């Protein structure tokens, strides 16, 4: 029974590790977009952001980061 439990744990860890790996397909390299065009090519890019508010301080920090990004990248 102990051996079965150990094998089950190893298999579960292997599946979780494989599921979390990048896999290579559909990855976007820095400076490019999913369509393969270089950043700054005039293509419209939509960024989606999701998060959980753990504290008001964290929310304020995230908003500052987003504002800074928007200032540096007004075309997005």
mmCIF file of the N, C-alpha and C atoms, coordinates in Angstrom:
data_MODEL
# 
_entry.id   MODEL 
# 
loop_
_atom_site.group_PDB 
_atom_site.id 
_atom_site.type_symbol 
_atom_site.label_atom_id 
_atom_site.label_alt_id 
_atom_site.label_comp_id 
_atom_site.label_asym_id 
_atom_site.label_entity_id 
_atom_site.label_seq_id 
_atom_site.pdbx_PDB_ins_code 
_atom_site.Cartn_x 
_atom_site.Cartn_y 
_atom_site.Cartn_z 
_atom_site.occupancy 
_atom_site.B_iso_or_equiv 
_atom_site.pdbx_formal_charge 
_atom_site.auth_seq_id 
_atom_site.auth_comp_id 
_atom_site.auth_asym_id 
_atom_site.auth_atom_id 
_atom_site.pdbx_PDB_model_num 
ATOM 1   N N  . UNK A 1 1  ? 0.823  -1.191 0.000   1.00 0.00 ? 1  UNK A N  1 
ATOM 2   C CA . UNK A 1 1  ? 0.000  0.000  0.000   1.00 0.00 ? 1  UNK A CA 1 
ATOM 3   C C  . UNK A 1 1  ? 0.873  1.263  0.000   1.00 0.00 ? 1  UNK A C  1 
ATOM 4   N N  . UNK A 1 2  ? 1.955  1.215  0.765   1.00 0.00 ? 2  UNK A N  1 
ATOM 5   C CA . UNK A 1 2  ? 2.850  2.363  0.843   1.00 0.00 ? 2  UNK A CA 1 
ATOM 6   C C  . UNK A 1 2  ? 3.512  2.625  -0.508  1.00 0.00 ? 2  UNK A C  1 
ATOM 7   N N  . UNK A 1 3  ? 3.843  1.542  -1.215  1.00 0.00 ? 3  UNK A N  1 
ATOM 8   C CA . UNK A 1 3  ? 4.473  1.677  -2.535  1.00 0.00 ? 3  UNK A CA 1 
ATOM 9   C C  . UNK A 1 3  ? 3.502  2.321  -3.537  1.00 0.00 ? 3  UNK A C  1 
ATOM 10  N N  . UNK A 1 4  ? 2.237  1.909  -3.478  1.00 0.00 ? 4  UNK A N  1 
ATOM 11  C CA . UNK A 1 4  ? 1.217  2.490  -4.357  1.00 0.00 ? 4  UNK A CA 1 
ATOM 12  C C  . UNK A 1 4  ? 1.051  3.979  -4.080  1.00 0.00 ? 4  UNK A C  1 
ATOM 13  N N  . UNK A 1 5  ? 1.058  4.353  -2.831  1.00 0.00 ? 5  UNK A N  1 
ATOM 14  C CA . UNK A 1 5  ? 0.943  5.764  -2.451  1.00 0.00 ? 5  UNK A CA 1 
ATOM 15  C C  . UNK A 1 5  ? 2.132  6.568  -2.985  1.00 0.00 ? 5  UNK A C  1 
ATOM 16  N N  . UNK A 1 6  ? 3.326  6.005  -2.872  1.00 0.00 ? 6  UNK A N  1 
ATOM 17  C CA . UNK A 1 6  ? 4.537  6.681  -3.352  1.00 0.00 ? 6  UNK A CA 1 
ATOM 18  C C  . UNK A 1 6  ? 4.495  6.863  -4.865  1.00 0.00 ? 6  UNK A C  1 
ATOM 19  N N  . UNK A 1 7  ? 4.103  5.814  -5.596  1.00 0.00 ? 7  UNK A N  1 
ATOM 20  C CA . UNK A 1 7  ? 4.022  5.890  -7.050  1.00 0.00 ? 7  UNK A CA 1 
ATOM 21  C C  . UNK A 1 7  ? 2.973  6.927  -7.460  1.00 0.00 ? 7  UNK A C  1 
ATOM 22  N N  . UNK A 1 8  ? 1.843  6.943  -6.764  1.00 0.00 ? 8  UNK A N  1 
ATOM 23  C CA . UNK A 1 8  ? 0.788  7.921  -7.070  1.00 0.00 ? 8  UNK A CA 1 
ATOM 24  C C  . UNK A 1 8  ? 1.286  9.343  -6.868  1.00 0.00 ? 8  UNK A C  1 
ATOM 25  N N  . UNK A 1 9  ? 2.034  9.589  -5.802  1.00 0.00 ? 9  UNK A N  1 
ATOM 26  C CA . UNK A 1 9  ? 2.572  10.930 -5.537  1.00 0.00 ? 9  UNK A CA 1 
ATOM 27  C C  . UNK A 1 9  ? 3.564  11.351 -6.614  1.00 0.00 ? 9  UNK A C  1 
ATOM 28  N N  . UNK A 1 10 ? 4.420  10.433 -7.027  1.00 0.00 ? 10 UNK A N  1 
ATOM 29  C CA . UNK A 1 10 ? 5.405  10.743 -8.067  1.00 0.00 ? 10 UNK A CA 1 
ATOM 30  C C  . UNK A 1 10 ? 4.701  11.060 -9.385  1.00 0.00 ? 10 UNK A C  1 
ATOM 31  N N  . UNK A 1 11 ? 3.680  10.272 -9.719  1.00 0.00 ? 11 UNK A N  1 
ATOM 32  C CA . UNK A 1 11 ? 2.950  10.516 -10.967 1.00 0.00 ? 11 UNK A CA 1 
ATOM 33  C C  . UNK A 1 11 ? 2.223  11.863 -10.926 1.00 0.00 ? 11 UNK A C  1 
ATOM 34  N N  . UNK A 1 12 ? 1.616  12.174 -9.798  1.00 0.00 ? 12 UNK A N  1 
ATOM 35  C CA . UNK A 1 12 ? 0.916  13.447 -9.664  1.00 0.00 ? 12 UNK A CA 1 
ATOM 36  C C  . UNK A 1 12 ? 1.888  14.614 -9.812  1.00 0.00 ? 12 UNK A C  1 
ATOM 37  N N  . UNK A 1 13 ? 3.036  14.538 -9.166  1.00 0.00 ? 13 UNK A N  1 
ATOM 38  C CA . UNK A 1 13 ? 4.043  15.602 -9.272  1.00 0.00 ? 13 UNK A CA 1 
ATOM 39  C C  . UNK A 1 13 ? 4.543  15.745 -10.701 1.00 0.00 ? 13 UNK A C  1 
ATOM 40  N N  . UNK A 1 14 ? 4.719  14.607 -11.389 1.00 0.00 ? 14 UNK A N  1 
ATOM 41  C CA . UNK A 1 14 ? 5.171  14.643 -12.785 1.00 0.00 ? 14 UNK A CA 1 
ATOM 42  C C  . UNK A 1 14 ? 4.147  15.328 -13.680 1.00 0.00 ? 14 UNK A C  1 
ATOM 43  N N  . UNK A 1 15 ? 2.865  15.002 -13.470 1.00 0.00 ? 15 UNK A N  1 
ATOM 44  C CA . UNK A 1 15 ? 1.820  15.625 -14.284 1.00 0.00 ? 15 UNK A CA 1 
ATOM 45  C C  . UNK A 1 15 ? 1.722  17.124 -14.019 1.00 0.00 ? 15 UNK A C  1 
ATOM 46  N N  . UNK A 1 16 ? 1.828  17.527 -12.761 1.00 0.00 ? 16 UNK A N  1 
ATOM 47  C CA . UNK A 1 16 ? 1.757  18.950 -12.432 1.00 0.00 ? 16 UNK A CA 1 
ATOM 48  C C  . UNK A 1 16 ? 2.937  19.703 -13.028 1.00 0.00 ? 16 UNK A C  1 
ATOM 49  N N  . UNK A 1 17 ? 4.111  19.104 -12.966 1.00 0.00 ? 17 UNK A N  1 
ATOM 50  C CA . UNK A 1 17 ? 5.294  19.745 -13.534 1.00 0.00 ? 17 UNK A CA 1 
ATOM 51  C C  . UNK A 1 17 ? 5.156  19.881 -15.041 1.00 0.00 ? 17 UNK A C  1 
ATOM 52  N N  . UNK A 1 18 ? 4.672  18.852 -15.703 1.00 0.00 ? 18 UNK A N  1 
ATOM 53  C CA . UNK A 1 18 ? 4.498  18.901 -17.159 1.00 0.00 ? 18 UNK A CA 1 
ATOM 54  C C  . UNK A 1 18 ? 3.431  19.925 -17.539 1.00 0.00 ? 18 UNK A C  1 
ATOM 55  N N  . UNK A 1 19 ? 2.367  20.015 -16.752 1.00 0.00 ? 19 UNK A N  1 
ATOM 56  C CA . UNK A 1 19 ? 1.284  20.957 -17.057 1.00 0.00 ? 19 UNK A CA 1 
ATOM 57  C C  . UNK A 1 19 ? 1.731  22.400 -16.887 1.00 0.00 ? 19 UNK A C  1 
ATOM 58  N N  . UNK A 1 20 ? 2.687  22.642 -16.011 1.00 0.00 ? 20 UNK A N  1 
ATOM 59  C CA . UNK A 1 20 ? 3.142  24.002 -15.744 1.00 0.00 ? 20 UNK A CA 1 
ATOM 60  C C  . UNK A 1 20 ? 4.310  24.421 -16.625 1.00 0.00 ? 20 UNK A C  1 
ATOM 61  N N  . UNK A 1 21 ? 4.838  23.496 -17.411 1.00 0.00 ? 21 UNK A N  1 
ATOM 62  C CA . UNK A 1 21 ? 5.973  23.860 -18.264 1.00 0.00 ? 21 UNK A CA 1 
ATOM 63  C C  . UNK A 1 21 ? 5.481  24.659 -19.456 1.00 0.00 ? 21 UNK A C  1 
ATOM 64  N N  . UNK A 1 22 ? 6.386  25.440 -20.049 1.00 0.00 ? 22 UNK A N  1 
ATOM 65  C CA . UNK A 1 22 ? 6.029  26.290 -21.175 1.00 0.00 ? 22 UNK A CA 1 
ATOM 66  C C  . UNK A 1 22 ? 5.662  25.510 -22.418 1.00 0.00 ? 22 UNK A C  1 
ATOM 67  N N  . UNK A 1 23 ? 6.340  24.425 -22.678 1.00 0.00 ? 23 UNK A N  1 
ATOM 68  C CA . UNK A 1 23 ? 6.037  23.601 -23.831 1.00 0.00 ? 23 UNK A CA 1 
ATOM 69  C C  . UNK A 1 23 ? 6.521  24.162 -25.148 1.00 0.00 ? 23 UNK A C  1 
ATOM 70  N N  . UNK A 1 24 ? 6.772  25.446 -25.259 1.00 0.00 ? 24 UNK A N  1 
ATOM 71  C CA . UNK A 1 24 ? 7.309  26.041 -26.478 1.00 0.00 ? 24 UNK A CA 1 
ATOM 72  C C  . UNK A 1 24 ? 6.255  26.487 -27.473 1.00 0.00 ? 24 UNK A C  1 
ATOM 73  N N  . UNK A 1 25 ? 5.125  25.839 -27.559 1.00 0.00 ? 25 UNK A N  1 
ATOM 74  C CA . UNK A 1 25 ? 4.118  26.199 -28.544 1.00 0.00 ? 25 UNK A CA 1 
ATOM 75  C C  . UNK A 1 25 ? 3.401  27.471 -28.126 1.00 0.00 ? 25 UNK A C  1 
ATOM 76  N N  . UNK A 1 26 ? 3.300  28.415 -29.026 1.00 0.00 ? 26 UNK A N  1 
ATOM 77  C CA . UNK A 1 26 ? 2.558  29.623 -28.762 1.00 0.00 ? 26 UNK A CA 1 
ATOM 78  C C  . UNK A 1 26 ? 3.262  30.636 -27.877 1.00 0.00 ? 26 UNK A C  1 
ATOM 79  N N  . UNK A 1 27 ? 4.521  30.417 -27.599 1.00 0.00 ? 27 UNK A N  1 
ATOM 80  C CA . UNK A 1 27 ? 5.235  31.369 -26.761 1.00 0.00 ? 27 UNK A CA 1 
ATOM 81  C C  . UNK A 1 27 ? 5.616  32.591 -27.575 1.00 0.00 ? 27 UNK A C  1 
ATOM 82  N N  . UNK A 1 28 ? 5.630  33.720 -26.908 1.00 0.00 ? 28 UNK A N  1 
ATOM 83  C CA . UNK A 1 28 ? 5.981  34.983 -27.553 1.00 0.00 ? 28 UNK A CA 1 
ATOM 84  C C  . UNK A 1 28 ? 7.291  35.455 -26.956 1.00 0.00 ? 28 UNK A C  1 
ATOM 85  N N  . UNK A 1 29 ? 8.251  35.720 -27.819 1.00 0.00 ? 29 UNK A N  1 
ATOM 86  C CA . UNK A 1 29 ? 9.536  36.191 -27.323 1.00 0.00 ? 29 UNK A CA 1 
ATOM 87  C C  . UNK A 1 29 ? 9.470  37.684 -27.050 1.00 0.00 ? 29 UNK A C  1 
ATOM 88  N N  . UNK A 1 30 ? 10.329 38.189 -26.177 1.00 0.00 ? 30 UNK A N  1 
ATOM 89  C CA . UNK A 1 30 ? 10.337 39.624 -25.905 1.00 0.00 ? 30 UNK A CA 1 
ATOM 90  C C  . UNK A 1 30 ? 10.566 40.410 -27.189 1.00 0.00 ? 30 UNK A C  1 
ATOM 91  N N  . UNK A 1 31 ? 9.821  41.476 -27.352 1.00 0.00 ? 31 UNK A N  1 
ATOM 92  C CA . UNK A 1 31 ? 9.981  42.311 -28.542 1.00 0.00 ? 31 UNK A CA 1 
ATOM 93  C C  . UNK A 1 31 ? 9.152  41.855 -29.718 1.00 0.00 ? 31 UNK A C  1 
ATOM 94  N N  . UNK A 1 32 ? 8.341  40.824 -29.533 1.00 0.00 ? 32 UNK A N  1 
ATOM 95  C CA . UNK A 1 32 ? 7.479  40.389 -30.620 1.00 0.00 ? 32 UNK A CA 1 
ATOM 96  C C  . UNK A 1 32 ? 6.067  40.209 -30.099 1.00 0.00 ? 32 UNK A C  1 
ATOM 97  N N  . UNK A 1 33 ? 5.136  40.065 -31.009 1.00 0.00 ? 33 UNK A N  1 
ATOM 98  C CA . UNK A 1 33 ? 3.747  39.871 -30.644 1.00 0.00 ? 33 UNK A CA 1 
ATOM 99  C C  . UNK A 1 33 ? 3.341  38.462 -31.035 1.00 0.00 ? 33 UNK A C  1 
ATOM 100 N N  . UNK A 1 34 ? 2.161  37.993 -30.600 1.00 0.00 ? 34 UNK A N  1 
ATOM 101 C CA . UNK A 1 34 ? 1.744  36.645 -30.952 1.00 0.00 ? 34 UNK A CA 1 
ATOM 102 C C  . UNK A 1 34 ? 1.698  36.399 -32.453 1.00 0.00 ? 34 UNK A C  1 
ATOM 103 N N  . UNK A 1 35 ? 1.452  37.421 -33.256 1.00 0.00 ? 35 UNK A N  1 
ATOM 104 C CA . UNK A 1 35 ? 1.415  37.264 -34.705 1.00 0.00 ? 35 UNK A CA 1 
ATOM 105 C C  . UNK A 1 35 ? 2.791  37.214 -35.331 1.00 0.00 ? 35 UNK A C  1 
ATOM 106 N N  . UNK A 1 36 ? 3.842  37.376 -34.540 1.00 0.00 ? 36 UNK A N  1 
ATOM 107 C CA . UNK A 1 36 ? 5.194  37.304 -35.048 1.00 0.00 ? 36 UNK A CA 1 
ATOM 108 C C  . UNK A 1 36 ? 5.749  38.648 -35.489 1.00 0.00 ? 36 UNK A C  1 
ATOM 109 N N  . UNK A 1 37 ? 4.946  39.702 -35.437 1.00 0.00 ? 37 UNK A N  1 
ATOM 110 C CA . UNK A 1 37 ? 5.428  41.021 -35.829 1.00 0.00 ? 37 UNK A CA 1 
ATOM 111 C C  . UNK A 1 37 ? 6.224  41.636 -34.694 1.00 0.00 ? 37 UNK A C  1 
ATOM 112 N N  . UNK A 1 38 ? 7.163  42.455 -35.035 1.00 0.00 ? 38 UNK A N  1 
ATOM 113 C CA . UNK A 1 38 ? 7.976  43.114 -34.015 1.00 0.00 ? 38 UNK A CA 1 
ATOM 114 C C  . UNK A 1 38 ? 7.138  44.132 -33.259 1.00 0.00 ? 38 UNK A C  1 
ATOM 115 N N  . UNK A 1 39 ? 7.451  44.278 -31.988 1.00 0.00 ? 39 UNK A N  1 
ATOM 116 C CA . UNK A 1 39 ? 6.772  45.297 -31.192 1.00 0.00 ? 39 UNK A CA 1 
ATOM 117 C C  . UNK A 1 39 ? 7.031  46.656 -31.812 1.00 0.00 ? 39 UNK A C  1 
ATOM 118 N N  . UNK A 1 40 ? 6.047  47.518 -31.787 1.00 0.00 ? 40 UNK A N  1 
ATOM 119 C CA . UNK A 1 40 ? 6.195  48.841 -32.390 1.00 0.00 ? 40 UNK A CA 1 
ATOM 120 C C  . UNK A 1 40 ? 5.837  48.849 -33.861 1.00 0.00 ? 40 UNK A C  1 
ATOM 121 N N  . UNK A 1 41 ? 5.269  47.758 -34.360 1.00 0.00 ? 41 UNK A N  1 
ATOM 122 C CA . UNK A 1 41 ? 4.931  47.659 -35.777 1.00 0.00 ? 41 UNK A CA 1 
ATOM 123 C C  . UNK A 1 41 ? 3.601  48.320 -36.100 1.00 0.00 ? 41 UNK A C  1 
ATOM 124 N N  . UNK A 1 42 ? 2.966  48.942 -35.118 1.00 0.00 ? 42 UNK A N  1 
ATOM 125 C CA . UNK A 1 42 ? 1.681  49.587 -35.343 1.00 0.00 ? 42 UNK A CA 1 
ATOM 126 C C  . UNK A 1 42 ? 0.510  48.660 -35.069 1.00 0.00 ? 42 UNK A C  1 
ATOM 127 N N  . UNK A 1 43 ? 0.786  47.421 -34.763 1.00 0.00 ? 43 UNK A N  1 
ATOM 128 C CA . UNK A 1 43 ? -0.264 46.460 -34.464 1.00 0.00 ? 43 UNK A CA 1 
ATOM 129 C C  . UNK A 1 43 ? -0.892 46.786 -33.111 1.00 0.00 ? 43 UNK A C  1 
ATOM 130 N N  . UNK A 1 44 ? -2.208 46.697 -33.021 1.00 0.00 ? 44 UNK A N  1 
ATOM 131 C CA . UNK A 1 44 ? -2.902 46.954 -31.767 1.00 0.00 ? 44 UNK A CA 1 
ATOM 132 C C  . UNK A 1 44 ? -2.702 45.748 -30.852 1.00 0.00 ? 44 UNK A C  1 
ATOM 133 N N  . UNK A 1 45 ? -2.299 46.026 -29.632 1.00 0.00 ? 45 UNK A N  1 
ATOM 134 C CA . UNK A 1 45 ? -2.050 44.971 -28.659 1.00 0.00 ? 45 UNK A CA 1 
ATOM 135 C C  . UNK A 1 45 ? -2.992 45.165 -27.483 1.00 0.00 ? 45 UNK A C  1 
ATOM 136 N N  . UNK A 1 46 ? -3.650 44.095 -27.075 1.00 0.00 ? 46 UNK A N  1 
ATOM 137 C CA . UNK A 1 46 ? -4.532 44.142 -25.910 1.00 0.00 ? 46 UNK A CA 1 
ATOM 138 C C  . UNK A 1 46 ? -3.873 43.366 -24.789 1.00 0.00 ? 46 UNK A C  1 
ATOM 139 N N  . UNK A 1 47 ? -3.675 44.023 -23.671 1.00 0.00 ? 47 UNK A N  1 
ATOM 140 C CA . UNK A 1 47 ? -3.102 43.376 -22.499 1.00 0.00 ? 47 UNK A CA 1 
ATOM 141 C C  . UNK A 1 47 ? -4.211 43.121 -21.498 1.00 0.00 ? 47 UNK A C  1 
ATOM 142 N N  . UNK A 1 48 ? -4.221 41.939 -20.916 1.00 0.00 ? 48 UNK A N  1 
ATOM 143 C CA . UNK A 1 48 ? -5.210 41.609 -19.897 1.00 0.00 ? 48 UNK A CA 1 
ATOM 144 C C  . UNK A 1 48 ? -4.464 41.373 -18.596 1.00 0.00 ? 48 UNK A C  1 
ATOM 145 N N  . UNK A 1 49 ? -5.044 41.850 -17.526 1.00 0.00 ? 49 UNK A N  1 
ATOM 146 C CA . UNK A 1 49 ? -4.419 41.737 -16.214 1.00 0.00 ? 49 UNK A CA 1 
ATOM 147 C C  . UNK A 1 49 ? -5.463 41.260 -15.230 1.00 0.00 ? 49 UNK A C  1 
ATOM 148 N N  . UNK A 1 50 ? -5.067 40.313 -14.393 1.00 0.00 ? 50 UNK A N  1 
ATOM 149 C CA . UNK A 1 50 ? -5.983 39.817 -13.374 1.00 0.00 ? 50 UNK A CA 1 
ATOM 150 C C  . UNK A 1 50 ? -5.216 39.682 -12.070 1.00 0.00 ? 50 UNK A C  1 
ATOM 151 N N  . UNK A 1 51 ? -5.861 39.983 -10.989 1.00 0.00 ? 51 UNK A N  1 
ATOM 152 C CA . UNK A 1 51 ? -5.198 39.847 -9.709  1.00 0.00 ? 51 UNK A CA 1 
ATOM 153 C C  . UNK A 1 51 ? -6.203 39.809 -8.580  1.00 0.00 ? 51 UNK A C  1 
ATOM 154 N N  . UNK A 1 52 ? -5.694 39.544 -7.416  1.00 0.00 ? 52 UNK A N  1 
ATOM 155 C CA . UNK A 1 52 ? -6.509 39.524 -6.216  1.00 0.00 ? 52 UNK A CA 1 
ATOM 156 C C  . UNK A 1 52 ? -5.966 40.569 -5.267  1.00 0.00 ? 52 UNK A C  1 
ATOM 157 N N  . UNK A 1 53 ? -6.853 41.288 -4.657  1.00 0.00 ? 53 UNK A N  1 
ATOM 158 C CA . UNK A 1 53 ? -6.428 42.334 -3.731  1.00 0.00 ? 53 UNK A CA 1 
ATOM 159 C C  . UNK A 1 53 ? -6.139 41.693 -2.369  1.00 0.00 ? 53 UNK A C  1 
ATOM 160 N N  . UNK A 1 54 ? -4.857 41.588 -2.066  1.00 0.00 ? 54 UNK A N  1 
ATOM 161 C CA . UNK A 1 54 ? -4.459 41.055 -0.767  1.00 0.00 ? 54 UNK A CA 1 
ATOM 162 C C  . UNK A 1 54 ? -4.454 42.165 0.272   1.00 0.00 ? 54 UNK A C  1 
ATOM 163 N N  . UNK A 1 55 ? -4.142 43.378 -0.184  1.00 0.00 ? 55 UNK A N  1 
ATOM 164 C CA . UNK A 1 55 ? -4.146 44.523 0.720   1.00 0.00 ? 55 UNK A CA 1 
ATOM 165 C C  . UNK A 1 55 ? -4.275 45.793 -0.103  1.00 0.00 ? 55 UNK A C  1 
ATOM 166 N N  . UNK A 1 56 ? -4.767 46.873 0.491   1.00 0.00 ? 56 UNK A N  1 
ATOM 167 C CA . UNK A 1 56 ? -4.848 48.143 -0.231  1.00 0.00 ? 56 UNK A CA 1 
ATOM 168 C C  . UNK A 1 56 ? -3.476 48.622 -0.709  1.00 0.00 ? 56 UNK A C  1 
ATOM 169 N N  . UNK A 1 57 ? -2.430 48.337 0.048   1.00 0.00 ? 57 UNK A N  1 
ATOM 170 C CA . UNK A 1 57 ? -1.075 48.732 -0.347  1.00 0.00 ? 57 UNK A CA 1 
ATOM 171 C C  . UNK A 1 57 ? -0.641 47.995 -1.618  1.00 0.00 ? 57 UNK A C  1 
ATOM 172 N N  . UNK A 1 58 ? -0.980 46.715 -1.710  1.00 0.00 ? 58 UNK A N  1 
ATOM 173 C CA . UNK A 1 58 ? -0.648 45.954 -2.909  1.00 0.00 ? 58 UNK A CA 1 
ATOM 174 C C  . UNK A 1 58 ? -1.404 46.509 -4.121  1.00 0.00 ? 58 UNK A C  1 
ATOM 175 N N  . UNK A 1 59 ? -2.692 46.809 -3.944  1.00 0.00 ? 59 UNK A N  1 
ATOM 176 C CA . UNK A 1 59 ? -3.491 47.365 -5.033  1.00 0.00 ? 59 UNK A CA 1 
ATOM 177 C C  . UNK A 1 59 ? -2.915 48.689 -5.505  1.00 0.00 ? 59 UNK A C  1 
ATOM 178 N N  . UNK A 1 60 ? -2.510 49.543 -4.578  1.00 0.00 ? 60 UNK A N  1 
ATOM 179 C CA . UNK A 1 60 ? -1.911 50.834 -4.920  1.00 0.00 ? 60 UNK A CA 1 
ATOM 180 C C  . UNK A 1 60 ? -0.610 50.626 -5.699  1.00 0.00 ? 60 UNK A C  1 
ATOM 181 N N  . UNK A 1 61 ? 0.200  49.678 -5.286  1.00 0.00 ? 61 UNK A N  1 
ATOM 182 C CA . UNK A 1 61 ? 1.461  49.394 -5.960  1.00 0.00 ? 61 UNK A CA 1 
ATOM 183 C C  . UNK A 1 61 ? 1.226  48.893 -7.384  1.00 0.00 ? 61 UNK A C  1 
ATOM 184 N N  . UNK A 1 62 ? 0.252  48.010 -7.555  1.00 0.00 ? 62 UNK A N  1 
ATOM 185 C CA . UNK A 1 62 ? -0.064 47.488 -8.886  1.00 0.00 ? 62 UNK A CA 1 
ATOM 186 C C  . UNK A 1 62 ? -0.568 48.604 -9.784  1.00 0.00 ? 62 UNK A C  1 
ATOM 187 N N  . UNK A 1 63 ? -1.431 49.473 -9.256  1.00 0.00 ? 63 UNK A N  1 
ATOM 188 C CA . UNK A 1 63 ? -1.951 50.586 -10.060 1.00 0.00 ? 63 UNK A CA 1 
ATOM 189 C C  . UNK A 1 63 ? -0.826 51.525 -10.487 1.00 0.00 ? 63 UNK A C  1 
ATOM 190 N N  . UNK A 1 64 ? 0.129  51.775 -9.605  1.00 0.00 ? 64 UNK A N  1 
ATOM 191 C CA . UNK A 1 64 ? 1.266  52.622 -9.967  1.00 0.00 ? 64 UNK A CA 1 
ATOM 192 C C  . UNK A 1 64 ? 2.082  51.979 -11.080 1.00 0.00 ? 64 UNK A C  1 
ATOM 193 N N  . UNK A 1 65 ? 2.282  50.674 -10.978 1.00 0.00 ? 65 UNK A N  1 
ATOM 194 C CA . UNK A 1 65 ? 3.014  49.957 -12.023 1.00 0.00 ? 65 UNK A CA 1 
ATOM 195 C C  . UNK A 1 65 ? 2.303  50.005 -13.358 1.00 0.00 ? 65 UNK A C  1 
ATOM 196 N N  . UNK A 1 66 ? 0.973  49.846 -13.335 1.00 0.00 ? 66 UNK A N  1 
ATOM 197 C CA . UNK A 1 66 ? 0.201  49.924 -14.573 1.00 0.00 ? 66 UNK A CA 1 
ATOM 198 C C  . UNK A 1 66 ? 0.227  51.331 -15.161 1.00 0.00 ? 66 UNK A C  1 
ATOM 199 N N  . UNK A 1 67 ? 0.123  52.349 -14.309 1.00 0.00 ? 67 UNK A N  1 
ATOM 200 C CA . UNK A 1 67 ? 0.200  53.736 -14.783 1.00 0.00 ? 67 UNK A CA 1 
ATOM 201 C C  . UNK A 1 67 ? 1.555  54.012 -15.425 1.00 0.00 ? 67 UNK A C  1 
ATOM 202 N N  . UNK A 1 68 ? 2.625  53.530 -14.812 1.00 0.00 ? 68 UNK A N  1 
ATOM 203 C CA . UNK A 1 68 ? 3.967  53.711 -15.359 1.00 0.00 ? 68 UNK A CA 1 
ATOM 204 C C  . UNK A 1 68 ? 4.084  53.027 -16.714 1.00 0.00 ? 68 UNK A C  1 
ATOM 205 N N  . UNK A 1 69 ? 3.559  51.807 -16.821 1.00 0.00 ? 69 UNK A N  1 
ATOM 206 C CA . UNK A 1 69 ? 3.593  51.091 -18.101 1.00 0.00 ? 69 UNK A CA 1 
ATOM 207 C C  . UNK A 1 69 ? 2.844  51.872 -19.171 1.00 0.00 ? 69 UNK A C  1 
ATOM 208 N N  . UNK A 1 70 ? 1.673  52.379 -18.832 1.00 0.00 ? 70 UNK A N  1 
ATOM 209 C CA . UNK A 1 70 ? 0.875  53.124 -19.805 1.00 0.00 ? 70 UNK A CA 1 
ATOM 210 C C  . UNK A 1 70 ? 1.573  54.413 -20.235 1.00 0.00 ? 70 UNK A C  1 
ATOM 211 N N  . UNK A 1 71 ? 2.323  55.054 -19.325 1.00 0.00 ? 71 UNK A N  1 
ATOM 212 C CA . UNK A 1 71 ? 3.067  56.249 -19.692 1.00 0.00 ? 71 UNK A CA 1 
ATOM 213 C C  . UNK A 1 71 ? 4.208  55.897 -20.651 1.00 0.00 ? 71 UNK A C  1 
ATOM 214 N N  . UNK A 1 72 ? 4.862  54.769 -20.404 1.00 0.00 ? 72 UNK A N  1 
ATOM 215 C CA . UNK A 1 72 ? 5.993  54.353 -21.242 1.00 0.00 ? 72 UNK A CA 1 
ATOM 216 C C  . UNK A 1 72 ? 5.537  53.761 -22.571 1.00 0.00 ? 72 UNK A C  1 
ATOM 217 N N  . UNK A 1 73 ? 4.297  53.271 -22.617 1.00 0.00 ? 73 UNK A N  1 
ATOM 218 C CA . UNK A 1 73 ? 3.770  52.636 -23.823 1.00 0.00 ? 73 UNK A CA 1 
ATOM 219 C C  . UNK A 1 73 ? 2.384  53.189 -24.147 1.00 0.00 ? 73 UNK A C  1 
ATOM 220 N N  . UNK A 1 74 ? 2.280  54.454 -24.523 1.00 0.00 ? 74 UNK A N  1 
ATOM 221 C CA . UNK A 1 74 ? 0.962  55.057 -24.749 1.00 0.00 ? 74 UNK A CA 1 
ATOM 222 C C  . UNK A 1 74 ? 0.212  54.434 -25.930 1.00 0.00 ? 74 UNK A C  1 
ATOM 223 N N  . UNK A 1 75 ? 0.916  53.770 -26.822 1.00 0.00 ? 75 UNK A N  1 
ATOM 224 C CA . UNK A 1 75 ? 0.256  53.176 -27.995 1.00 0.00 ? 75 UNK A CA 1 
ATOM 225 C C  . UNK A 1 75 ? -0.489 51.900 -27.648 1.00 0.00 ? 75 UNK A C  1 
ATOM 226 N N  . UNK A 1 76 ? -0.300 51.363 -26.461 1.00 0.00 ? 76 UNK A N  1 
ATOM 227 C CA . UNK A 1 76 ? -0.947 50.085 -26.086 1.00 0.00 ? 76 UNK A CA 1 
ATOM 228 C C  . UNK A 1 76 ? -2.182 50.337 -25.290 1.00 0.00 ? 76 UNK A C  1 
# 
